[in-house]
Amino acid sequence: MIKSIQNSEHYKWGENCDGWLLLKTDSLSVIQEKMPPGTAERIHIHTQAQQLFFILSGTAIFKIKDELLTVNSGESMHIPKGTVHSIANHGVNELEFLVISEPKSHGDRTDL
């Protein structure tokens, strides 16, 4: 089946951010997400899931432990399981990215 944000399950999260579930299984999830300018998620940890964030457009600022890292369009960031992290959009444009989690990250998140 061909999937896109037009035919996938949608949800809101954080500060008016959007997510579309492109693939939703217990062992793997692929979500396309959009963050408006000036938004950020809470610092958190996944104890079971590793994640790969692939930036489609915009610039993401990741906080990994106590380090800030800039990830641009066309680049990715791997977050191993058990890593304290968050993502933010400090830019003036929307940030769009894919987040691929193995296994799924829903239900495996602890805000710090």
Phi, psi and omega per residue, in radians:
M1 nan 2.369 3.069
I2 -1.376 2.229 -3.130
K3 -2.057 2.565 3.075
S4 -2.709 3.097 3.097
I5 -1.201 -0.287 3.116
Q6 -1.305 -0.473 -3.070
N7 -2.175 0.305 -3.137
S8 -1.898 2.724 3.089
E9 -1.050 2.281 -3.088
H10 -1.934 2.566 3.016
Y11 -2.586 2.731 3.063
K12 -1.746 2.559 3.093
W13 -2.593 2.812 3.052
G14 0.963 -2.353 -3.068
E15 -1.644 1.177 3.137
N16 1.163 0.610 3.068
C17 -1.588 2.763 -3.094
D18 -2.078 2.565 3.025
G19 -2.401 2.487 3.082
W20 -2.205 2.174 -3.111
L21 -1.441 1.711 -3.133
L22 -1.372 -0.564 3.064
L23 -2.538 2.256 -3.070
K24 -2.375 1.639 3.036
T25 -2.255 2.929 3.121
D26 -1.163 -0.525 -3.062
S27 -1.636 -0.302 -3.077
L28 -2.736 2.393 3.002
S29 -2.332 2.525 3.066
V30 -2.241 2.094 -3.089
I31 -2.197 2.333 2.964
Q32 -1.672 2.249 -3.096
E33 -2.214 2.713 3.132
K34 -2.359 2.269 3.116
M35 -2.109 2.172 3.058
P36 -1.137 2.821 3.073
P37 -0.985 2.481 3.066
G38 1.391 0.224 -3.131
T39 -1.855 2.766 3.123
A40 -2.677 2.643 3.032
E41 -1.674 2.886 3.132
R42 -1.303 2.566 3.064
I43 -1.119 2.368 -3.051
H44 -2.732 3.136 -3.136
I45 -2.498 2.567 2.986
H46 -2.000 2.187 -3.097
T47 -1.515 -0.353 -3.113
Q48 -1.960 -0.603 -2.983
A49 -1.664 2.373 2.868
Q50 -1.671 2.673 -3.086
Q51 -2.363 2.599 2.988
L52 -2.162 2.142 3.062
F53 -1.777 2.137 3.077
F54 -1.972 2.088 -3.068
I55 -1.437 2.062 3.116
L56 -1.467 -0.739 3.105
S57 -2.724 2.624 -3.112
G58 1.571 -2.967 -3.139
T59 -2.280 2.238 3.137
A60 -1.774 2.508 2.991
I61 -1.957 2.007 3.098
F62 -1.727 2.394 2.948
K63 -1.840 1.979 3.140
I64 -2.001 1.944 -2.994
K65 0.999 -1.954 3.129
D66 -1.969 0.251 -3.084
E67 -1.880 2.405 3.053
L68 -1.731 2.267 -3.125
L69 -2.238 2.350 3.111
T70 -1.679 2.236 3.126
V71 -2.174 2.154 -3.046
N72 -1.714 2.950 3.077
S73 -0.907 2.315 -3.127
G74 1.546 -0.030 3.122
E75 -1.962 2.891 -3.138
S76 -2.361 2.850 3.114
M77 -2.345 2.165 3.072
H78 -1.649 2.296 3.101
I79 -2.027 1.811 3.099
P80 -1.129 2.675 3.097
K81 -1.001 2.536 3.131
G82 1.442 0.112 -3.124
T83 -1.677 2.187 3.072
V84 -1.217 2.239 -3.071
H85 -2.769 2.914 2.969
S86 -2.787 2.881 3.096
I87 -2.229 2.521 3.140
A88 -2.452 2.711 3.043
N89 -2.052 1.719 3.101
H90 -1.615 0.037 -3.097
G91 -1.434 -3.094 3.128
V92 -1.707 -0.148 3.129
N93 -1.948 2.829 3.062
E94 -1.086 2.599 3.049
L95 -1.877 2.171 3.103
E96 -2.142 2.395 -3.085
F97 -2.732 2.851 2.972
L98 -1.780 2.451 2.997
V99 -2.152 2.060 -3.091
I100 -1.904 2.123 -3.068
S101 -2.109 2.381 3.118
E102 -2.411 2.016 -0.217
P103 -1.189 -2.987 -3.111
K104 -0.953 2.593 -3.117
S105 -1.705 -0.295 3.111
H106 -1.121 2.234 -3.073
G107 1.535 -0.036 3.133
D108 -2.192 0.976 -3.094
R109 -2.433 2.320 3.048
T110 -2.203 2.017 3.080
D111 -1.265 2.461 -3.121
L112 -1.945 nan nan
